[in-house]
Amino acid sequence: MYPTKKFSEIAKTTSGWTPSRDKKEYWWWSIPWLKSGELWDNLNIEIAEEFITEEGFKNSSAKLFAKWTLLIAMYGATAGKLWILWFDATTNQAVCSVQNIYNLFIEKYVYFFLLSIREKIIWDSFWWAQPNISKSYLDNLEIPLPPLSTQSKIVAKLDEAFGNIDHQISLLKANIEDVESVRKSAMEEFISKNTNFKNLSEVIITNDLWLVRWQNEQSDEFDTFYIKMNNIWNFNWKISLGKLTKINATNDEKIKYLLRKWDLLFNTRNSFELVWKTALFDMDWEYLFNNNILRMRFISEISSEYINYIFLTSFIQNQLHWMKSGTTNVSAIYFKNLKNLKIPLPPLPRQQEIVGHLDRVFAQTAELRSSYEAQIRDLETLRQSLLEEAFAGRLVSED
């Protein structure tokens, strides 16, 4: 084990500042100004998204941090994320600098150390539903501190190992993209050969959108499960039962809104996602659905399994894109627009044949994808194990 020091004994920690946004003369191309949202464990980004002027710097509490300074995001979605500066820059107040004023450490050594204990930092710093890392918390962190020569060895060893891990992960992610390409091409193939199209309104017999808002009535003591938007997964287009909510429904509501096997569910709201999601309800248990899900049932000549697959194609997704309304971040599709959706519709036997073929393709590709994702998880576990070995003094020999 290496001797330990508190951060306050080896570094100066300082947060940044945001000049007044009301003064346009403070904001222009001059001094790089970084936001916490730009910190994503970056080591080689060479440009900031925003800049402040010399006037903005002089008339605010902004501080200029030198090239090679280590930065850590203090709160919000990127809390705990890191960056080593490649240029002199200022930051906002959600970013804290770790300045090597005593020349006792190598910045990348501290970067790796903070990476190794990030989960603990986040856990220790949760406040009001999000992490909020304080400067005093950082100052009191204890870091194993071997001589600079040993730090250099550790950094070199981790750089080499992480380079290999990152390369293997990039290959596995490429394999996953290939899997998705196989899926996509398998579906698109049938669209290109179809010559018969109908509007969705011509093949549907039920379209129910439960407008009752249940958010204030949820309780584990209630008797009926209901499905929300986040129970619909993008990958396998089925229902995920991981986080179901119970509600207290009347008998009349159960009769009207109880899901039946092979009901098709459509997510009418979309936040930051490119794909509008559907899912087949393929269970025998009693479930209801919430106010952001549209339930659809079809005439006898239609396979709901076929429609579920067709919704994944670019032909359908492109139509849905032009039907949406709402803000940039949250958009919606209403049935008055959805009913005009053009559906490629071969005869029922052909639909069933397509479903059988796609079921086989999806089963094979799902197995491949699961294997690749498991290998990625193993590599991330190895990365964390190497970090633990490094700071326990077991990765390299000390001079």
LINSUL-V638068 format. One line per field, one symbol per residue. phi: phi as a letter, one per 40 degrees, with the letter a starting at -180 (. if undefined). psi: psi as a letter, one per 30 degrees, with the letter a starting at -180 (. if undefined). burial: b if it has 9 or more other ideal C-beta (glycine too) atoms within 8 Angstrom, else e. A space follows every 10 residues. Layout:
phi=???
psi=???
burial=???
This chain:
phi=.ccbbcdccb abbaccabcd ccbcccbaca bdbbbccccb fcbacbaccb bbccccccba ccbcbcdgcc bbccagcbdg cbabcbacab acccbbcbcc cbfbacdccc dcccccbcdc dcccbcafga caccccccdc cbbcbcddcc dcccccccdc cccccccccc cccccccccc ccdcccccdc ccccbbbbcd ccbbbabbbc cccbdcbcac ccbbcbbbdc cbcccbfbcc bcbcbbbbbc ccccccbccb dgccbbccba bgbcbccbac cbbcccbbbc cbbbcbbbcc cbcccccdcc ccccdccccc dcccahcccb bbbbcdcccc ccbcbcdddc dcccdcccdc cccccccccc cccccccccc ccdccccccc ccgbcbccc
psi=klllllefff lkkklaljlk ffjfffjajd kkjklfffjh hkfgkgklfl klleeeefga gkkkklkfkk kkkelafgkf llkjkglkll llfgkkkjki fghflkefee eeeeefgeee eeefgkkhgl kjkleeeeef kkkkilleee eeeeeeeeee eeeeeeeeee eeeeeeeeee eeeeeeefee effkfkklle ffgkfkjkjj fkkgeggkkf flfkklkleg fjkfefhlkk geilkkljkl eeeeeegkkl kgkkkkjfkk jglfkkklkk jhlflkkala fgkkkklllf gkjfeeeeee fflfeeeeee effllaleek llklffeefg kkkkilleee eeeeeeeeee eeeeeeeeee eeeeeeeeee eeeeeeeeee ffggelkk.
burial=ebeebbbeeb bebbbbbbbe eebeebbeee bbbbbbebbe ebeeeeebeb bbbeebbeeb ebbbbeebbb bbbbbbebbb bbbbbeebbb bbebbbbbbb eeebbbbbbb bbbbbbbbee bbeebbeeeb bbbebebbbb bebbbbeeeb bbbbbebbbe bbeebeebbe ebbebbeebb ebbbebbbeb beebeeebbb eebbeebebb eeebeeebee ebebbbbbbe bbbeeebebb eeebbbbebe eebbeebbbe ebbbbbbbbb eeeeebbbbb beeeeebbbb bebbbbbbee ebbbbbbbbb bbbebbbebb eebbeeeeee bbbeeebbbb bebbbbeeee bbebbebbee bbeebbebbe ebbebbeebb ebbbebbbbb bebebeeee
